[in-house]
């Protein structure tokens, strides 16, 4: 069982490069979902593997043995190694759980501050009197588009509409949910941090295309994003007003985004290239193996528990 648990723990180091490559070959919306699903599957599998490592070593504690009706500890190699692995896994689980809880509390506090700064008005658009140019989609019920007076002065009226369409696409697509899911998954496994940058890019590109469709002019959308980014260039970083969960039009690799908007739209009519299918297939294999080995390890653990309880003969 212990041998099985190493596969979900190590698989992210192989699956993450495949996910990044596959996402680069897909349309932005599909890439965002691919990265999110991959992050959640890999995080869940690796977390389950850590939890399964805790059980064999904990059965050497009398209280656990009594609670589980065990006549002997689980047979999982030398006791010293089993207990050491269980102790390390327990420490990692407790540490990452604390980090995850702190991140969730911090995120909620940031959203509360941002909503308070935006005011209680029911309008979709909230204008902040601030000379620093900024604009972002503020999650909530309902979500709101927050823009500063500095950003409004930096853009022409048509460009403002394109900017608002971009942020509106973030709200309607609930992109903050995907972003937060990957952010939290990255707290469970360090290899998953490499998925945050391509996900952010895919979400911004999805909103870029939605804005271009809304205003009916790809060049206008590109100009609005470029001018918004230039307005924020050299300005101090946003303070406590903008929460980290908020997506901003001027974020990410703006030159790449502008170049994509100035190029032809991806119709999605043609299927992925052979290389893309190969990479996507490799990623699916990685995810399937990671999940299957975690399930297999759980089933093997259940068998060992029955043996330790004396319900079936030992091996």
Buried (B, 14 or more C-beta within 10 A) or exposed (E): BBEBBEBBBBBBBBBBBBBBBBBEBBBBBBBBBBBBBBBBBBBBBBBBBBBBBBBBBBBBEEEBBEEBEBEEBBBBEEEEEBBEBBBBBBEBBEEBEEEBEEBEEEBEEBBEBBBEBBEEEEEEBBBBEBEBBBBBBBBBEEBBBBBBBBBBEBBEEEBBBBBBBBBBBBBEBEBBEBBBBBBBBBBBBEBBBBBBEBBBBBBBBBBBBBBBBBBEBBEBBBBBBBBBBEBBEEEEEBEEBBBBBBBBBBBBBBEEBBEBBEEEEEEEEEEBEEEBEBBBEBBBEBBEBBBBBBBBBBEBBEEBBEBBBEEEEEE
